[in-house]
């Protein structure tokens, strides 16, 4: 008889976003006349940039001709894409990388999950709370945790609370940890980390031979000068950090799928015998075996993001979303709702009115205002009493949603 991976049975609920989708669908079916405004999952709504579309088409045309046809590409991506990323996304930050350190993939969600393949199960993991649920769920799935307690904390995982009380700056863990997940600009709280704050983590990781898994999926939303876009802007980071980036939010690729992971050649971790092994070599091996690369037209489209035209166009789209974020933040703040984030990020993290529990507020907002958001507690126990709104919607929808919230809860 076949046996299941019973770690899956430890997972507390369905994955957050499908669960929200299910509740919304149920509501919509029962209330067909309600005009729903969806500010829940951080899914983009603006079309791809024209320069990206043109390159995408050209990539498909290449596949249509014998002389420019491409079959399997390199598992870690075409060198021309890695090189343009290094040149345009990292060099301006003062970060030097080699093409062999850049791994093109189908998105950072998959990579932040798959990276666990190259680490031993006995590593002690530290995770911010609240957090992007993929980090925690994937560790539970592979068996790195025990059961969850009544508050939702899994045994064996170190949680780093991130709340208004500590200004969304998680403190270093008390016990020694081996792998630390950091995400900045942060999902879900929309807050950012300064150079000094990141330096504290890098120093900790170097001193303890820990690895930082740094999710920079939202770096393109940083507008404030001086806020780091990459962990490698921090001295010492190449010796302790893997960085994940995504074209999803940067260039509207949530449905197209393309991301990248940087594994510096000098980054290593030890065997149980104490020998230091390059993680780049292991990740390369893992990808070569389990992944066949991103399609050629998608990589063509991704490279076009960095053309002068492409960059101008995607910057305008990000500005559009940041304008939405400002409308939400300012509109709700004026209504007496406490808001965080939304300045260098597409997410606004708010304190629920009347100290409602997150899911209660979700239900009220849905049933009374027909607005969909994401309950903070879905991101972890410390998210209880908070709520996330995404700025990825249409500007007129965003204005209408803010109006509905103000009419219902404004003081
Ligand atoms: C979110 O809403 O947190 C994101 O869209 C989820 C994701 O990027 O997978």
Boltz pocket constraint, residues with backbone or C-beta under 6 A from the ligand:
constraints:
  - pocket:
      binder: B
      contacts: [[A, 40], [A, 41], [A, 42], [A, 43], [A, 109], [A, 132], [A, 187]]
      max_distance: 6.0
